[in-house]
Amino acid sequence: MAKLLNIIENYKNKAKSAFKMENKDELPIDSEEVMENTDIVSEDNIETLIEEVPELTEAEKLQNELYELKDKYLRLYSDFDNFRKRTAKEKLEMIQSASERVIGDIIPVIDDIERATANAQEGEISEGIHLIFNKLFNTLAVKGLKSMDAKGAVFNADLHEAITQFPAPTEDDKGKVFDVVEKGYYLNDKVIRFAKVVVAN
């Protein structure tokens, strides 16, 4: 509709300019065509053309509204689905790491227990105490706690914290963990304590 009105307006402007020219023989071809068709694009004809442009029927209007509502529904459903998935993921992560701080505080106690049992003389620690220690370790393992097996592995800055370096005994040992000073731990595959290691170089 707007395009039709612009075309008609251009024809009217050209026609007016053509009438003002004194020498009609010098009119350009397109201007002569405008003059010949001036009667066709009169104001009455413009109104007729406007009236002849069909308006949308009630069914077409309802159809357009239906398309708009469907589009809004799909967008809203997509946003809600993304929100639901994000919330479920955050809830799962919260459940898995809810005990992270408590277990993190228990890890130094585990270090002390392991040092005590490793350095104790035979018979110094009773079998009952060993059973209690094992029960504690098993309970923490059920909660998702797992120690790193770092010795001999290739040094990884995402898992290990190098506290010093040591000359590599062989060429194959270069860049690998030579010794573990303090164990690293995972909680549900998330690192909660980096392993403090000596790296062969």
N, C-alpha and C positions, 0 to 999 in steps of 0.2 A: 504493500500500500504506500509506504513512504517512498519507495523507489519510483512508483508511478507518478506521484505528486512532484517529485524532483524533475522527472522528464518533462512533465507538462509545464512546470515553472521555467525550465530552460528554453522551451519552445516559445513561450510568451515573451521572454526577455529578448530573444533573437528577433522576434517579429516586431517588437517595439523599436529596436535599433534599426531594423530594415526600413520601417516607415519614415524614420527621420533622415535617411540618406536622400540627398537631392537627385542624384543620378541613379535611377533604378536599373539602368543597363549594366552598371558596374557591380551590381550585387553579386556576391559569391553564390555559388551553386546551392549551398546549403541554406542560404538566406532566402533565395527564390523559392525553395521548397517549403520553407517556413511560411512565406507569404501565401503560397497556394493553399496551404493547409491551416491558415489562421482561423478560418471559420470553424474548422473542425475542433479546435481546442479553445473555444470560447468558454466564458465562465459558466454558461448554462450546461455546456457539455461536460465541464469538469464536475459539476454537481451530479450530473447523470452518471458519470463514471464512478464517482464516489458511492452513489446509491447502489450501483450495480455490483460493488464489491461484496461478496457474500459474507455474512456474519456467521460465527460459530453457532451451531445448533446446540440445544440443551444437552443432547447426548454427547456431543464432542466436548463440551465444557466439563461434563461429569467424567468423561474418559481422561481428560487432562488432569483433573483433580485426583483421579484414581492413580495415575502414574506418579504424581508428586507424592501422594501419601505412601505408595509402595517404596519409592526411593528413600523417603524419610524413615520408614520402618526398617529397611535394610541397613541404613547407616546406623540407626539406633541399636539394632540387634548386634551389629558388628562391634560397636563400642562396648556394649554390655558383655559380649562374649570375651573380648580382650580383657575387660575389667575382671571378669570371673576367673579367667585363667591366671591373671597376675596375682589376684588375691589368694587363690589356691596355692600358687607357688610360694608366695610369701609366708603363708600359714605353715606349709610343710617345712620351709627353711627355719622358721621360728621354733617349731617343735623339735627339729633335729638339733638345733644349736642352743636350746633353752638351758641346757646344763653345761654349756661350754665354760662359763666363768668358774663354776664350782669344780669341775673336773680339772681345769687349769690350775686351780689352787691345790688340788690333791696330787698333781704330778710331782712336785718337789718331795712330797712324802714318799711317793713310789721310788724316787731316786735314792732316798735315805734307806728305804727297806732293801733295795737291791744291793747297795754298798755294804749294808750290815750283813746280809746273808752271804755275800761274796767273800768278806773278810773275816767272818766268824770261824772260829776253830770248830773242828768236828765235835758234835754233841753240845755245843754252846747254845744253839737254838733248838728248841724241842720240835718234835714232829707236829705237835698241835699248832705251834706258831707258824710253821710252814704252811699248814692247811689253811690257816686264817689268811695268810698273805695270798695264797693261790685263789681263795674265794674272792678276795678284794679285786685281784687282777681280772678274774673271770667276769665279775659284776660290771667292771668298767668296760670290758671288751663288749659285753652285751649292749652297753649304752653307745657303742660306736668308737671307743678309744682303741687306737692301734699304734704300735711303735714303728718307727722307721728302721729299715735295714740299710744303713748308710755305708757301712764299712766295705770298701772295695768297689763302691759304685762311682760312676763318673760324677764329678762335682757339679751340682746344680744349684744356682743361686736362688731358685724358687723354693728349694727345700733345705739347703744347707747354709750354715753361717761359718765361714772360714775364720778361725782365730789365729792360725799360724800356718806356715808352710814347712815342708820337710823335703830334703833331697830324695828324689825317687830312686829306689833300689834298682829298678830296671826301666827300660824305655816304655814298656807297656803300662807301668804304674803312673806315668805322668798324667796329671790332670784328674787323678782319682783320689778318693777319700782314703787316707793312710790310716787314720785312727779316729775314733769317736770319743770326744771328751764328755759330751752330754747328749743323751738321746733326744731325737725329735719325735713328735707325736702327731697323728691325724685324729680328727674327730669327724666321723662320717665323710671321709675322703677330703676333709678340709684341714689344712695345716694349722695347728694351734700352738705348736712350738717348733722352731727351726732346730735342726741338729747342729750342735757346735762341733766342728770337725777340724782335723789337721789334713791339709791337702799336700799330696806328693807333687813336687815340681822339679 
